[in-house]
Amino acid sequence: MEPIFQKDFEITDICVDRYGRLKPSVILFFAQEIAGMHCNELALDYDTLAKRRLFWAVTRHKVQVTRLPMRGETIHIETWPMPTTRVAYPRSMVAYDAQGNELFRSISLWVLMDLDTRNMILPGKSGISIVGTLRGNELPSPAGLIAKPLGSRQERTVCFTDLDRNGHMNNTRYLDWIDDLLPSLFHAKHSVKEFTVCYLSEAREGQCLDVQWDFLDDNCLQVDAHRKEEEKDARIFSARLIFD
């Protein structure tokens, strides 16, 4: 099987914000969608893994943006699995415009989870082998984000439309939640250039998350979401976004 999977995507109304730019959450959707398409060809799709009581989960994402495409553009995306590590299956992605100019690139870390226990299964014990490719233009693997004191906070409840087929909050929704923390006036003047998201624990329907955020400097926003879990504080996700 060809290690590089390619697909064109049209930027339609549902993909863009009020200013016609591709939403950051849709970059993650494209990454998730094209990874799923490639997994179908590799016979590692959701239904096949479910028969083995396994499913894919993404634990970290890092994205660098050269330019956010606009409504009406058609973009070309390439993705490929990188060599498996001891704990994860890294995957790289690059998107280009119609003229072949790079738009954005990402690296994501995927793990296999037990469908019943929700525990992570290490690659060496999963029985799942993927041949990785290195093309020389991959982003470095994203590091974790250290929790910091953050000045603003908002409570938000996980709802039905936040959920995916695994019954937990879909990774793309985190970026929509983060975008909603900032008003239109900010988004009119600033565009995201880089972001890292770490998914630390599942968020399920009805759970109330304490979303905390602050600008660490003029253009760097950090967001942390927590919930109370048996009187203990559980960190659900963390993100850092750099704007122009």
Helices and strands as residue ranges (DSSP letters): E 5-10, G 13-15, H 24-41, H 46-50, E 54-65, E 74-81, E 89-96, E 102-114, E 120-121, H 123-126, E 152-157, G 160-162, H 171-180, H 184-189, E 192-199, E 208-217, E 220-229, E 232-243
